Amino acid sequence: MLKSRMNWKLASQLSDKNKSNELSEHLGSSPLFATLLVNRGLDTKEKADAFLNPDESWIHDPFLLHDMEKTVERITAAIEAGELIVIYGDYDADGVTSTSVLKETLEMLGAEVDFYIPNRFTDGYGPNVQAFERIIENGAGLILTCDNGVAGHEAIQRASELGIDVIVTDHHELPAELPNAFAIIHPRHPAGAYPFADLAGVGVAFKLATALLGEFPTELLDLVAIGTIADLVSLTGENRALVMQGLSVLKVSERIGLGALIKVAGVSQEAITEETIGFTLAPRLNAVGRLGEAGPAVELLTTFDDEEARTLAKFINQKNEERQAYVAEITEEAFQMIQNQSTEQAVLLLAGKNWHEGVLGIVASKVVEKTGKPTIVLTINEETNEAKGSGRSISTYHLYDSINEVRGLTTHFGGHHMAVGLTLPLENLDMLQEQLNSFWERNNLSDTSGGELQIDETIKIEEITIASIDEMARLAPFGTDNPKPSFLIEHVQGQDIRKIGGNNAHLKMKLVQSGNQLDVIGFQFGPVADEMSQEAEVSVVGQLSVNEWNGNKKPQLMLEDIAIDGVQIFDLRGTHLPESIWQQTDAEFVFFNQKNYENNQNKIPNTSTASYLQSLNEVKETIVTKGSLVFVDCPNETEWVTELLRNSQAERVYACFYSQDECYLNGMPSRGQFGELFKFAASHKDVDIRHRLKVLADYLKIKENHLIFMIHVFFDIGFVTIDNGVMNFVKDAPKCELTESTTYQNRLHKIEAEKILVYSHFAELETWIKDQLNKPA
């Protein structure tokens, strides 16, 4: 068995396929594509047409935003009066694109304009009293925030006391009481009625730009697309229309700085998609703010100087590489910390000295992704005696509520269901860990593993074609509330399973179903390869894409999760015991050979146990509770294996069945050979079998190991005596059959055991083991 990392949730199946069939006919699409639309609530011709072909009706009048008219009048007056307008932005990709949109707009209108991006570490997020005071002291006549401000009560009040108006443009959660600003432009303003509530910060800035310019500024849509995608806001409604147009603009944009960033990132401008932004461009724009000052990102996006653009793009790319190095180093330390924990925690609280606080949210996300557990990652500052950092959660665990119950343990705390930021004294870390676990238990989450993985549809490999994947692209751009479709492929055979990439971090395999094949790539799934037997029957969830290489196109599945039902069987049989088996943790190692047990028991990991079993009764009394059962060597009888399998709770069975005897290959001595030994024993006295066994074997032309076995048989049935290594014939011994010897019978059983356990094809062994597992007790 291989458990899925997440809880799979299949979209509700249609009880009536009529809607899907009608849409398929109307759109001229495949039934699968129509089903995807219906499952996303686009279940009428009108809804589907509107979603697939958004038009100008999706773009709303900016003056529907509360305070927009008042804001335009104030900014226009400031421009006419020559006041210095300072844009107060934010240090993430949404913030720097918002700042860039407003900066370019005001410059086009002839304004005297400057911008200020707060420093994550010294200013913190949002309006800062000291920063505002410096801005005003440097001559600002009007402050215009973007992507922040609705929670900046203190700084905005201070600006008012100093006689300076502050206009807030923001999209974040509104507090119960709004700050004392000159104007607040927000799509969810309580006194407003804007038709679309989910604009990003850059979307709000764009609406203000449209109102100020008196026309739709298409040339700014490249920035709108980047900021909107980067901020993970809903990609439905107006955002979908803005991003679709923005991607088109981005592909032909002549923005010098953006072109330099695209070039240094090594991507094709003509082929940019929302994934290019999300995984390549946005992380670079975010990196500068994570590690220091984010101002260079605004300068890059708004520069008209080629040389400056190249310099800034290289600088930002370098910062991104530094960010990646920090993330990799801290993530490795975090996982080592998890491995070294004395007790398993339901919620992970990880704290390390001098971890860079700008990347802790990313690290927390990586830990959640791999472990399926809510995670808080903190950096320890011994000088201040504090720990500070970020947390990320899973859908079933409300991280904000869990900490909010004991927020008195913290000195700073904020966030929401899935993400938090906090600072607390070091002495409170243990109490916080207790609270996190207690909240888990009190909410009956003990059976929860990972978050939910939404699945659009179950699909067969034969349905996956280049054409069907291209058709699904009509649903793009993908993002929040419009995710890329995820498909479940059930109970198919996995083949060519292997680890690839640096440190073998990734998984590559093929899926086979009814003669059809599909390539699978699983990033960060490399370790799973060690938990999968070759040709295992697997179920996978993933997203479809097209892999193009040397002009050839093939469908492939980007793995999101994988599961295997039932016990997995791994074939490790060979002429030697593989050293890799001694690395198995949470395993029961079973030995039937005393010498093997004595030579190898010291290699067993601390989290595993070993048993040396000498009889069927001992076997029957052995209950395997570990996750893995390792058969190190071959027993005398297959019944011993059957009993162990029946009494096992293991999810994985490792078949080594190492045997030095080779009874099956050597077979039984012939009756003629037994006769030759009988005649020799009857005619010789005091045969020294301890020292002259080889001489005797050569004389009788019998293999030495066969001869040893035959002597034991004769001893069993009383034909010979053996005293201190000397054999003598017993005259007048009662007649009996060789088969009455226990040694003879044991060899027969061992031959049968080796035939099944050691020398069978793996498919035969796998079938045999599964049959034993399914046998009634």
C-alpha positions in Angstrom: 0.0 0.0 0.0 1.1 3.5 -0.7 -1.1 6.2 0.9 -1.9 9.4 -0.9 -0.4 12.5 0.5 -3.8 14.4 0.3 -7.5 13.7 0.5 -8.9 13.2 -2.9 -12.2 14.9 -3.6 -13.8 14.1 -6.9 -16.1 16.8 -8.4 -19.8 15.8 -7.9 -20.8 13.7 -10.8 -23.7 14.7 -12.9 -26.9 12.7 -12.3 -28.1 13.9 -15.7 -25.7 14.1 -18.6 -28.1 16.2 -20.7 -26.4 19.5 -19.8 -23.0 18.1 -20.7 -24.3 16.7 -24.0 -26.1 19.9 -24.9 -22.9 22.0 -24.2 -20.8 19.5 -26.2 -23.1 19.8 -29.2 -23.3 23.6 -28.9 -19.6 24.2 -28.6 -18.5 21.4 -30.9 -16.4 20.1 -28.1 -15.6 16.7 -26.7 -18.0 15.4 -23.9 -15.0 15.6 -21.5 -14.5 19.3 -22.1 -18.2 20.0 -21.7 -18.3 18.0 -18.4 -15.4 20.1 -17.1 -17.4 23.2 -17.8 -20.6 21.9 -16.1 -18.6 20.8 -13.1 -17.3 24.4 -12.7 -20.8 25.8 -12.7 -20.7 26.8 -16.4 -23.8 24.7 -17.1 -25.6 26.8 -19.7 -24.8 27.9 -23.2 -24.8 31.5 -22.1 -22.4 30.9 -19.1 -20.1 28.8 -21.2 -19.9 31.3 -24.1 -19.3 34.2 -21.7 -16.5 32.4 -19.9 -14.7 31.2 -23.0 -15.0 34.5 -24.8 -15.0 37.4 -22.3 -15.7 40.8 -23.9 -15.7 44.5 -23.0 -18.8 44.0 -20.8 -16.6 42.2 -18.3 -14.6 45.5 -17.7 -16.4 47.7 -15.3 -16.6 51.5 -15.1 -13.8 52.6 -12.7 -16.1 55.4 -11.3 -18.3 52.6 -9.8 -15.6 52.4 -7.2 -16.3 54.3 -4.0 -14.4 57.6 -3.7 -13.1 57.4 -7.3 -14.4 60.7 -8.5 -13.1 62.4 -5.3 -9.7 60.8 -5.8 -9.4 61.9 -9.5 -10.2 65.5 -8.5 -7.6 65.5 -5.7 -4.8 64.0 -7.9 -5.7 66.3 -10.7 -5.4 69.3 -8.4 -2.1 68.0 -7.1 -0.7 67.7 -10.6 -1.9 71.2 -11.5 -0.4 72.6 -8.3 2.9 70.8 -8.8 2.7 68.9 -5.6 5.0 65.9 -5.1 2.9 62.8 -5.2 4.5 59.8 -3.5 3.3 56.4 -4.2 3.6 54.1 -1.2 3.6 50.5 -2.5 4.4 47.0 -1.2 7.4 44.7 -1.5 5.7 41.8 -3.3 5.0 41.3 -7.1 1.5 42.8 -6.8 2.9 45.7 -4.9 5.7 46.6 -7.3 3.4 46.2 -10.4 0.8 48.4 -8.7 3.4 51.0 -8.0 4.7 50.8 -11.5 1.2 51.3 -13.0 0.5 54.4 -10.9 4.0 55.8 -11.5 3.7 55.5 -15.3 0.2 56.9 -15.2 1.1 60.0 -13.2 4.2 60.6 -15.3 2.0 60.5 -18.5 -0.2 63.2 -16.8 2.8 65.3 -16.1 2.8 64.8 -12.3 5.8 65.3 -10.1 6.0 61.7 -8.7 8.1 59.5 -6.6 7.6 56.1 -5.0 8.5 54.4 -1.7 8.5 50.7 -1.2 8.7 49.8 2.6 11.4 47.4 3.7 10.0 44.1 4.9 12.4 44.0 7.8 12.6 47.6 9.0 9.3 49.1 8.0 7.1 46.0 8.0 4.0 45.7 5.8 1.7 48.7 5.1 1.9 52.3 6.2 4.6 53.0 8.7 4.6 56.1 10.9 8.3 56.8 10.6 8.3 56.1 6.9 5.4 58.5 6.4 7.2 61.2 8.4 10.3 60.9 6.3 8.3 61.0 3.1 6.5 64.2 4.2 9.7 65.7 5.5 11.2 65.2 2.0 8.4 67.3 0.4 5.4 65.0 -0.3 2.2 66.9 -0.8 0.1 63.9 -1.4 0.6 60.2 -0.5 -1.1 57.5 -2.7 -0.9 54.0 -1.3 -1.3 50.9 -3.5 -1.8 47.2 -2.5 -1.9 48.4 1.2 -3.4 51.0 3.5 -6.7 49.9 4.8 -5.1 48.8 8.1 -2.7 51.8 8.3 -4.7 53.8 10.8 -1.8 55.2 12.9 0.5 56.3 10.0 -2.5 57.8 8.0 -3.6 59.7 11.1 -0.1 61.0 11.6 0.0 62.3 8.0 -3.3 64.0 8.6 -1.9 65.8 11.7 1.0 67.0 9.5 -1.5 68.4 6.9 -1.0 65.8 4.2 -3.8 63.9 2.5 -3.5 60.2 2.0 -5.4 58.3 -0.7 -5.7 54.6 -0.1 -6.0 52.1 -3.0 -6.1 48.5 -1.6 -7.8 45.2 -1.9 -7.0 43.4 1.4 -9.4 42.5 4.1 -11.2 45.5 5.5 -11.0 46.2 9.2 -14.1 47.0 11.2 -13.1 50.6 11.2 -11.5 52.3 8.2 -8.5 54.7 8.6 -8.9 58.5 8.5 -7.8 58.8 4.9 -8.8 61.5 2.3 -10.2 58.7 0.1 -10.3 54.9 0.1 -10.6 53.0 -3.2 -11.4 49.4 -2.5 -13.6 47.0 -4.5 -15.3 45.9 -1.3 -15.7 49.3 0.3 -18.8 49.1 2.6 -20.2 52.3 1.1 -19.6 51.2 -2.5 -21.2 48.8 -4.9 -18.5 47.7 -7.3 -19.6 44.7 -9.4 -16.4 42.7 -8.9 -14.9 42.3 -5.4 -11.7 40.3 -6.1 -9.4 42.8 -7.9 -5.7 42.5 -7.0 -3.8 45.5 -5.8 -2.6 46.1 -9.4 -6.2 45.8 -10.6 -7.3 48.6 -8.3 -4.4 50.7 -9.4 -5.3 50.0 -13.0 -8.9 51.2 -12.4 -7.5 54.4 -11.0 -5.2 54.8 -14.0 -8.2 54.3 -16.3 -10.2 56.9 -14.5 -7.3 59.4 -14.5 -6.4 58.9 -18.2 -10.0 58.9 -19.3 -9.4 55.9 -21.5 -8.5 52.2 -21.3 -4.7 52.0 -21.0 -4.1 48.7 -22.8 -0.3 49.2 -22.6 -0.4 48.7 -18.8 -2.2 45.4 -19.0 1.2 43.5 -19.0 1.8 44.7 -15.5 -1.8 44.0 -14.5 -1.5 40.3 -15.6 1.8 39.8 -13.7 0.5 41.3 -10.4 -2.9 39.7 -10.6 -1.5 36.2 -11.2 1.3 36.6 -8.7 -1.2 37.6 -5.9 -3.3 34.5 -6.3 -6.6 36.4 -6.5 -9.6 34.9 -8.1 -9.1 34.4 -11.9 -12.8 34.8 -12.7 -14.9 37.7 -13.7 -13.1 41.0 -14.4 -9.7 39.5 -13.4 -10.1 36.8 -16.1 -10.7 39.4 -18.8 -7.8 41.6 -17.6 -5.4 38.7 -17.4 -6.4 37.3 -20.8 -5.8 40.7 -22.5 -2.7 41.2 -20.3 -1.1 38.0 -21.5 -1.7 39.0 -25.1 0.0 42.4 -24.4 2.8 40.7 -22.5 3.7 38.5 -25.5 4.4 41.6 -27.6 5.3 44.1 -24.9 8.1 46.5 -25.7 8.7 47.3 -22.0 12.5 47.4 -21.8 12.9 46.1 -18.2 10.4 43.3 -18.6 12.1 42.2 -21.8 15.5 42.1 -20.0 13.9 40.1 -17.1 12.4 37.6 -19.6 15.7 37.2 -21.3 17.7 36.6 -18.2 15.1 34.2 -16.9 15.5 32.2 -20.1 11.9 32.1 -21.3 10.3 32.8 -24.6 8.3 36.0 -24.6 6.0 34.8 -27.3 5.1 31.7 -25.4 4.4 33.3 -22.0 1.5 31.9 -20.1 0.1 32.3 -16.6 2.5 29.5 -15.5 5.5 31.4 -16.8 4.4 34.3 -14.6 3.6 32.2 -11.6 6.7 30.1 -11.7 9.3 32.3 -13.4 8.7 36.0 -13.5 6.8 36.6 -10.2 9.3 34.7 -8.0 12.0 37.0 -9.4 10.1 40.1 -8.7 9.2 38.8 -5.2 12.8 37.8 -4.4 14.2 41.4 -4.1 11.6 42.2 -1.5 12.1 39.0 0.4 15.8 39.6 0.8 16.0 43.4 1.1 14.8 46.5 -0.8 12.1 46.0 -3.5 12.6 49.4 -5.1 14.8 47.9 -7.9 11.9 45.9 -9.2 9.8 49.1 -9.8 12.8 50.7 -11.4 13.2 47.7 -13.7 9.6 47.7 -14.8 9.5 51.4 -15.5 13.0 52.2 -16.9 13.5 53.5 -20.5 17.3 52.8 -20.4 18.6 49.6 -22.0 21.7 49.4 -19.9 19.9 50.0 -16.7 17.4 47.4 -17.6 20.0 44.7 -18.2 21.8 45.6 -15.0 18.7 45.5 -12.9 17.5 42.3 -14.5 20.8 40.6 -13.7 20.6 41.9 -10.1 17.1 40.7 -9.6 17.9 37.3 -11.1 20.9 37.1 -8.7 18.6 37.9 -5.8 16.3 35.1 -6.9 19.2 32.6 -7.0 20.1 33.7 -3.4 16.5 33.3 -2.4 16.5 29.7 -3.9 19.7 28.9 -2.0 18.2 30.1 1.3 15.1 28.1 0.7 17.0 24.9 -0.2 19.3 25.2 2.9 16.6 26.0 5.4 14.2 23.4 3.9 16.9 20.7 4.3 17.5 21.7 7.9 13.8 21.7 8.5 13.3 18.2 7.3 16.3 17.0 9.3 14.7 18.6 12.3 11.5 16.7 11.6 13.4 13.4 11.3 15.2 14.0 14.6 12.0 14.8 16.6 11.5 12.4 19.5 7.8 12.3 19.1 5.6 12.8 16.0 3.6 16.0 16.0 0.2 16.6 14.4 1.3 20.2 13.6 4.9 21.0 12.9 6.6 23.9 14.7 10.1 24.3 13.4 12.6 27.0 14.7 16.2 27.5 13.7 18.8 30.0 14.5 19.5 32.8 12.0 17.1 31.4 9.3 16.4 34.2 6.8 12.9 35.4 7.7 12.1 36.5 4.2 11.8 33.0 2.9 10.2 31.2 5.8 6.7 31.2 4.2 8.1 29.4 1.2 9.8 26.8 3.4 6.6 26.3 5.3 4.8 25.7 2.1 7.3 23.1 1.0 7.1 21.2 4.3 3.3 21.2 4.1 3.5 19.9 0.5 5.7 17.0 1.5 4.3 16.1 4.9 0.6 17.1 4.6 0.9 18.7 8.0 0.2 22.3 9.0 3.6 23.9 9.5 5.1 27.0 11.2 8.7 27.9 10.5 10.4 30.4 12.7 13.8 32.0 12.9 15.4 32.4 16.4 16.9 35.7 17.4 18.8 35.1 20.6 19.6 38.8 21.0 15.9 39.7 21.2 14.9 36.4 22.8 12.2 36.1 20.1 11.2 33.7 17.3 9.6 35.2 14.2 8.3 33.6 11.0 5.4 32.3 9.0 3.0 29.4 8.9 1.1 27.5 6.2 -1.8 25.1 6.7 -4.1 22.5 5.1 -7.7 23.1 4.3 -9.0 21.1 7.3 -6.9 23.0 9.9 -7.7 26.6 10.6 -4.2 27.8 11.5 -5.3 31.4 12.4 -8.0 30.2 14.8 -5.6 27.7 16.5 -3.2 30.5 17.4 -5.8 33.2 18.0 -7.0 31.2 21.0 -3.7 31.8 22.6 -2.6 35.0 20.9 -1.3 36.2 24.3 1.7 33.9 23.7 2.6 36.1 20.7 3.9 39.7 20.5 2.8 40.1 16.9 0.3 37.9 15.0 -1.9 38.0 11.9 -3.1 36.0 9.0 -6.0 33.8 7.9 -7.2 30.2 7.7 -4.2 29.0 5.5 -1.4 31.3 6.4 -0.1 33.3 9.4 2.8 35.5 10.4 3.8 35.7 14.1 6.5 36.7 16.6 6.7 35.3 20.1 9.2 35.0 23.0 11.4 31.9 22.9 10.1 30.6 26.2 6.6 30.3 24.7 7.5 27.9 21.9 6.7 24.8 23.8 3.3 26.1 24.9 2.5 27.1 21.3 3.3 23.5 20.2 1.0 22.1 22.8 -1.8 24.4 21.7 -1.3 23.5 18.0 -1.6 19.8 18.8 -4.5 20.4 21.2 -6.5 22.3 18.6 -5.9 19.4 16.2 -7.2 16.9 18.7 -10.2 19.0 19.9 -11.4 19.4 16.4 -11.2 15.6 15.7 -8.6 15.9 13.0 -6.7 12.8 14.0 -7.7 10.9 10.8 -6.9 13.9 8.5 -3.9 13.6 6.3 -2.9 16.5 4.1 -5.2 18.9 2.5 -7.9 18.3 0.0 -7.0 17.7 -3.7 -9.9 18.6 -5.9 -10.3 16.3 -8.9 -12.3 17.3 -11.9 -12.9 14.0 -13.6 -11.9 10.4 -13.8 -10.2 9.6 -17.2 -8.8 6.7 -19.1 -5.5 6.9 -20.9 -7.1 6.3 -24.3 -9.0 9.6 -23.8 -5.8 11.6 -23.4 -4.6 13.1 -26.7 -2.8 16.2 -27.9 -6.2 17.5 -29.2 -8.0 17.0 -25.9 -5.2 18.8 -24.0 -5.3 21.7 -26.5 -9.1 21.9 -26.0 -8.7 22.2 -22.2 -6.4 25.2 -22.8 -9.6 27.1 -23.7 -10.3 27.3 -19.9 -7.0 29.2 -19.3 -5.7 31.3 -17.8 -5.7 29.0 -14.8 -5.4 30.1 -11.2 -7.5 30.7 -8.0 -11.1 29.7 -8.5 -10.3 28.4 -12.0 -7.6 25.8 -11.4 -6.0 23.7 -14.2 -8.1 20.5 -14.5 -6.9 17.6 -12.3 -7.7 14.1 -13.5 -7.8 10.8 -11.7 -6.5 7.7 -13.5 -7.4 4.6 -11.5 -5.8 1.1 -11.1 -3.3 1.2 -14.0 0.0 -0.5 -14.2 3.2 1.6 -13.5 6.3 0.7 -15.4 9.9 2.0 -15.8 9.7 3.6 -12.3 12.8 5.6 -11.6 14.2 8.6 -9.9 15.6 11.5 -12.0 17.1 15.0 -11.5 19.5 16.4 -9.0 19.6 14.3 -5.8 17.1 12.0 -7.4 14.4 14.4 -6.3 11.9 13.7 -9.0 9.9 10.6 -10.2 9.5 9.4 -13.8 7.3 6.5 -14.9 4.9 5.2 -17.5 1.3 4.3 -17.0 -0.1 1.4 -19.0 -3.8 0.7 -19.5 -5.4 -1.5 -22.2 -2.3 -1.2 -24.4 -2.1 2.6 -24.1 0.8 4.4 -22.4 1.2 7.8 -20.7 4.4 9.4 -19.4 4.3 10.7 -15.9 6.6 13.3 -14.2 6.4 13.9 -10.5 8.4 16.8 -9.2 9.7 16.2 -5.7 8.2 12.7 -5.8 11.6 11.0 -6.2 11.5 9.2 -2.8 8.2 7.6 -3.7 10.1 5.4 -6.2 11.6 3.5 -3.3 8.1 2.7 -2.0 6.8 1.4 -5.3 7.3 -2.1 -6.7 7.9 -2.4 -10.4 4.7 -2.8 -12.4 2.7 -1.8 -9.4 -1.0 -1.2 -9.9 -1.4 2.5 -9.1 -3.9 5.3 -9.0 -2.7 8.8 -9.8 -4.0 12.4 -9.9 -2.3 14.9 -12.1 -2.6 17.7 -14.6 -2.2 17.1 -18.3 0.4 18.8 -20.5 2.2 18.4 -23.8 5.8 17.4 -23.9 7.6 18.6 -27.0 11.1 17.4 -27.9 12.8 17.7 -31.2 9.5 18.5 -32.9 7.7 15.5 -31.4 4.7 16.0 -29.2 3.5 13.6 -26.6 0.9 13.9 -23.8 2.2 13.7 -20.3 0.8 13.9 -16.8 2.3 16.2 -14.2 1.8 14.2 -11.0 0.0 15.7 -8.0 -0.5 12.6 -5.9 -0.3 8.9 -6.1 -1.7 5.9 -4.2 -1.5 2.1 -4.3 -4.1 -0.1 -2.8 -3.2 -3.3 -1.0 0.2 -4.7 -0.1 3.2 -4.0 -2.3 5.8 -6.7 -3.0 9.4 -5.8 -3.8 11.7 -8.4 -5.5 15.2 -8.2 -3.9 16.2 -11.8 -4.6 19.8 -12.5 -5.7 23.0 -14.2 -5.1 23.8 -11.8 -2.3 21.8 -9.9 0.3 21.4 -6.3 -1.0 22.9 -3.7 1.4 19.9 -1.4 0.7 17.6 -3.6 2.8 19.4 -2.6 6.0 18.2 1.0 5.4 14.5 0.0 5.8 12.9 1.9 8.7 9.7 0.8 10.5 10.4 -2.8 9.3 10.3 -6.3 10.8 13.3 -8.3 9.5 12.6 -12.0 9.6 15.5 -14.5 9.7 15.3 -18.3 9.4 19.0 -18.9 9.3 21.0 -18.5 12.5 24.2 -17.6 10.9 22.5 -14.9 8.8 20.9 -13.5 11.9 24.1 -13.4 13.9 26.0 -11.7 11.1 23.4 -9.0 10.3 21.3 -8.2 13.3 23.6 -5.3 14.2 22.7 -3.7 10.8 19.0 -3.3 11.7 17.9 0.4 12.1 16.7 1.5 15.5 13.2 2.0 14.2 13.0 -1.6 13.0 13.1 -5.0 14.7 14.5 -8.4 13.9 13.3 -12.0 14.6 15.1 -15.3 14.3 12.4 -18.0 13.9 13.3 -21.6 14.4 9.9 -23.4 14.4 6.4 -23.1 13.1 5.1 -22.4 16.6 7.4 -19.4 16.9 6.2 -18.2 13.5 2.6 -18.5 14.5 3.3 -16.4 17.6 4.9 -13.6 15.6 2.6 -10.6 14.9 4.1 -8.1 12.4 3.0 -4.6 13.3 5.6 -2.7 11.3 5.0 -1.0 8.0 7.4 -3.3 6.2 8.0 -7.1 6.4 11.5 -8.2 5.2 12.0 -11.9 4.5 15.8 -12.0 4.7 16.4 -15.6 4.0 14.5 -18.7 2.8 12.6 -20.9 5.4 12.4 -24.6 5.3 8.7 -24.6 4.5 6.4 -22.2 2.6 3.9 -22.6 5.4 6.1 -20.4 7.6 5.8 -17.5 5.1 2.1 -18.1 4.8 1.6 -17.8 8.6 3.7 -14.6 8.8 1.8 -13.0 6.0 -1.5 -13.8 7.7 -0.3 -12.2 10.9 1.1 -9.1 9.2 -0.2 -5.6 9.1 2.7 -4.5 6.8 1.9 -2.5 3.7 5.2 -3.5 2.0 6.8 -7.0 1.7 10.4 -7.2 0.7 11.3 -10.7 -0.8 15.0 -11.5 -0.4 14.7 -15.2 0.5 18.5 -15.5 0.4 19.5 -19.2 0.3 23.0 -20.7 0.3 21.7 -24.3 0.2 20.5 -24.2 -3.4 18.4 -27.3 -2.6 16.2 -26.7 -5.6 19.1 -26.4 -8.0 21.0 -29.4 -6.6 17.9 -31.6 -6.2 17.8 -34.9 -4.4 20.6 -37.6 -4.6 19.5 -40.6 -6.6 18.7 -43.9 -5.1 21.8 -45.3 -6.7 23.9 -42.8 -4.8 22.3 -43.7 -1.6 23.1 -47.4 -2.5 26.8 -46.6 -3.1 27.0 -44.8 0.3 25.2 -47.7 2.0 27.6 -50.3 0.5 30.7 -48.2 1.5 29.4 -47.7 5.1 28.7 -51.4 5.4 32.2 -52.4 4.4 34.3 -49.7 6.2 34.8 -49.0 9.9 35.7 -45.8 11.7 35.2 -43.5 8.7 36.6 -40.0 9.6 33.9 -37.8 8.0 35.0 -34.7 9.9 38.4 -34.5 8.2 38.2 -36.8 5.1 34.7 -35.9 3.9 36.0 -34.4 0.6 38.1 -37.5 -0.1 35.0 -39.7 0.5 32.9 -37.5 -1.8 35.5 -37.7 -4.6 35.7 -41.5 -4.2 32.0 -42.0 -4.4 31.6 -39.3 -7.1 28.9 -37.5 -5.0 28.7 -33.8 -4.4 30.0 -32.9 -1.0 26.8 -31.1 0.1 24.8 -34.1 -1.2 27.0 -36.5 0.8 26.5 -34.5 4.0 22.8 -34.6 3.5 22.8 -38.4 2.8 24.9 -39.2 5.9 22.3 -37.2 8.0 19.5 -39.2 6.5 21.2 -42.5 7.3 21.8 -41.2 10.9 18.2 -40.3 11.2 16.9 -43.8 10.3 19.6 -45.6 12.3 21.8 -46.9 9.5 24.9 -45.3 10.9 26.3 -43.8 14.1 28.4 -40.7 14.3 30.6 -40.2 17.3 33.1 -37.3 17.5 33.1 -37.1 13.7 33.6 -40.8 13.1 30.9 -42.8 11.2 30.2 -46.5 11.7 27.6 -48.8 10.1 24.9 -50.3 12.3 24.5 -54.0 11.6 21.0 -55.5 11.8 19.5 -52.0 11.7 15.7 -52.2 11.2 14.6 -51.8 7.6 12.9 -48.5 6.8 12.3 -46.1 3.9 14.6 -43.1 3.3 11.4 -40.9 3.3 10.9 -41.7 7.0 13.9 -39.5 7.8 13.1 -36.0 9.1 16.2 -34.7 7.3 14.9 -36.2 4.0 11.4 -34.7 4.5 12.9 -31.3 5.4 14.9 -31.3 2.2 11.8 -32.0 0.2 10.0 -29.1 1.8 13.1 -26.9 1.3 13.2 -27.8 -2.4 9.5 -26.8 -2.7 10.1 -23.6 -0.7 13.1 -22.6 -2.9 11.1 -23.4 -6.0 8.4 -21.0 -5.1 10.2 -18.4 -3.1 13.7 -18.2 -4.7 13.6 -19.4 -8.3 10.1 -18.5 -9.5 9.5 -15.5 -11.8 8.5 -12.4 -9.9 5.0 -12.4 -11.3 4.5 -15.9 -10.0 5.9 -15.0 -6.6 3.8 -11.9 -6.4 0.6 -13.9 -7.2 1.5 -16.5 -4.6 2.1 -14.0 -1.9 -1.1 -12.2 -2.6 -2.9 -15.5 -2.5 -1.5 -16.2 0.9 -2.6 -12.7 2.1 -6.1 -13.4 0.9 -6.4 -16.8 2.5 -8.8 -17.0 5.4 -7.1 -17.6 8.8 
